[in-house]
Amino acid sequence: MTSNFKSGTVWVSDNLPVLRGMNSNSVDLVYLDPPFNSNRNYEAPIGSKAAGASFKDMWTLDDIDVHEHGELADRNPGAYSVIESAKQVHGKSMMSYCIFMAVRLLELERVLRNTGSIYLHCDPTASHYLKLLMDSFFGKGNFRNELIWYYRGAGTPKLDFARRHDVILRYAYNERMFNPDPARQPYAEETKKRFNHYIGNVRGGQDFGQQSLNPKGKHPDDVITDIQPIAPSAKERLGYPTQKPLTLLERIIEVSSNEGDMILDPFCGCATSLVAADRLQRQWAGIDLSPLAVNLVNERIIKDRGPLWGKVIVPDQPPTRTDLGKMPNYRTHRHRLYGEQEGICIGCNTHFPFRVMDVDHILPRSRGGTDHMDNLQLLCSGCNRSKGNKTMAEWRAMQ
Ligand SMILES: C[S@@+](CC[C@H](N)C(=O)[O-])C[C@H]1O[C@@H](n2cnc3c(N)ncnc32)[C@H](O)[C@@H]1O
């Protein structure tokens, strides 16, 4: 299915309505580096290019839409159980974080092509919960690697081992793209000595000749040790909190996609993945709550391509899906919904005659909701007027 958005697009928005509006099977590679539930507020230093950027990484039930919790129970009972377990084991903050992530992973699974790959960058605070969620959405059989990004750093806790790694969970389908060459590493001197010699007639008189190593280098391991975080004095550093190195993103993109493929980063921050994708002649799109993402991607790509590069596209609405075929007008579902709801308004739980019932979008169309039957319900005219352009959960919370 073709994408219903153009390469070079960045939405300044919550990513959920944008993902809901994207066509299914339209993205080749997803990289996401969401907040990790690290219980911190991140702020860029004053004076840096990213000054003003900040995001919260502390979660409470107020951060999520309780309606989404219910939606998960219906659409993915496995994920719902993981969320319940997170609450039992870790508490409501982790539960809220898992709900936030689960509804987004549900959409990412839908938009990813069945030849595609997804890399979820996290840290050990939540990686074990996220892995269970990833198993429920992408399938345990499609789990490919837990990449460990090991880095040097300062700070040595007195009573613990020093924390020096992030986790990147990689899931991909059977027909995935995997090109190890850009990630190959030099062989150890010891290995070179052992392999580069003449083996001779060793087995059953057969001449095995010279045993040699792959001239392109050693097949990459699942521990990345040769890429360091951006140094405080590095040119690449913008001061954006949690900015990742370009080399890390270039590696992921080169290994798991081809030129021309569509790369999506739904938490794009200062757009590192988008800049890497652009350098590697891939198509790209990003989403971030912070308007700074747009300025930074413009600046970074103009630096690479020169001032003739047209600016990033910044739509003010989520995309509208074009892959659902021509759907009948949503009002044609009125009879069926009346039957299913037994004439009862979902809003006030009261029985009404057919003529005063209106078809309502549970998630409004302006927020990425579709005309699909799953997103429709009947409300009495009073409830429908009162709900207006809100989601069902927002409306209920107001009441
Ligand atoms: C860990 S940072 C990503 C950093 C990025 N990988 C980079 O190299 O710059 C997480 C980003 O997610 C964004 N964010 C948090 N919640 C979001 C949401 N619901 N929708 C879109 N972006 C969100 C934050 O603004 C922040 O920029």
The ligand as a Gaussian input file, in Angstrom:
#p B3LYP/6-31G(d) Opt

LIG

0 1
 C       13.848000      10.467000      23.846000
 S       13.325000      11.850000      22.916000
 C       13.754000      11.460000      21.255000
 C       15.135000      11.931000      20.886000
 C       15.491000      11.665000      19.437000
 N       15.708000      10.269000      19.187000
 C       16.746000      12.450000      19.024000
 O       17.783000      11.868000      18.676000
 O       16.658000      13.665000      19.077000
 C       11.594000      11.601000      22.985000
 C       10.779000      12.618000      22.207000
 O        9.418000      12.210000      22.232000
 C        8.621000      13.380000      22.185000
 N        7.278000      12.967000      22.637000
 C        6.854000      12.608000      23.872000
 N        5.567000      12.245000      23.859000
 C        5.143000      12.344000      22.561000
 C        3.907000      12.090000      21.886000
 N        2.829000      11.667000      22.542000
 N        3.835000      12.296000      20.551000
 C        4.926000      12.743000      19.862000
 N        6.120000      13.003000      20.445000
 C        6.239000      12.802000      21.767000
 C        9.339000      14.378000      23.081000
 O        8.989000      15.711000      22.721000
 C       10.801000      14.051000      22.753000
 O       11.280000      14.892000      21.742000

